[in-house]
Amino acid sequence: MVRRILLGTLTLIALAFAVIVISVVQFDVPREELVGQYAGGASQFVTLPSGASAHMRDEGNPDGPVLVLIHGSNASLHTWEPWVAELGDSYRIVSMDLPGHGLTGRVPGDDYTREGMADFVGELMDVLNVDRFAIAGNSMGGGVAAQYTLEHPGRISALILVDSAGIPVERKEEDVPLAFRLARMPVVSNVMRYVLPRSVVEEGVRKVFVDQSKVTDEMVSRYFDLSLHEGNRDATRMRFRSYASRDEEAFAARLGEIEVPVLVIWGDKDGLIPVSAAHEFKKRIPQAELAIFENVGHVPMEEVPEASAAAVRDFLASALAASSSTSPASPPAGAAVNEGGEAVPEAVE
């Protein structure tokens, strides 16, 4: 009798454990299963010389100055949709999913460093035959944008840093999304390769907004689904490992080399990268202009799109007018850009 009860109890425990495992274990999802939901409208896939298949969008005014938008860590080009809507009347806007993100996924060579991502941006702009452009980046993407500007100053007409990485900062651990904290732990990050509760993703998304009404189920689902894109979690682990060897102070020390017009946009309630970093960017890049928004978090382009885009519009109008160089003519959005088959953007239906 006791043995039967014990066996029954163990069976129930095993079943409960199996249910828990099934509910949290998440396998990679092939790109083909995500394209229909997240690659609509202007989305295209471009095969770069490095072999990467870049998910990108080329939108807005095909005859306007080019503005390139670089998203942050674990985000995607979708984060820029509000700015595309606000600025697309005047600018040709190119956005992309960086390596290890969104629908681009894992790339040949597995280079997910800041330098590698800047090279990726340059490859894409070469394929599009865009020689000169303004560039904006949020968070990790701001560091990538600054890196590209430092390495290719002749191609950049203006730089916009939105709650940008690149300055060593101190932050409260509780302000950092749990997913980021877990990704920094060697053993735990290996477990996260297969175990990713949706609640962890939602917590991370909510952390970057002050106005919680901006966080929708659709937004959380997109972040969660794209994190499961085949290869993205492996890429995230490699990327976070590369942070350990990165000398952020050495990078910050180079910021004074930037000579183009710079706009620094920040949310004053950003817990992930505090607003003190905005003032440090200004200190290191004297010509930088500051636009700080009250009661806003880490992603002003999504939380206050109208106000932040208006700041960008005013800044670019002045910066581009003052530029001594003119942008070479670029092909219209979505046009074939070379005579080789692989480098031509392929529209997604």
Disulfide bonds with the S-S distance in Angstrom:
none
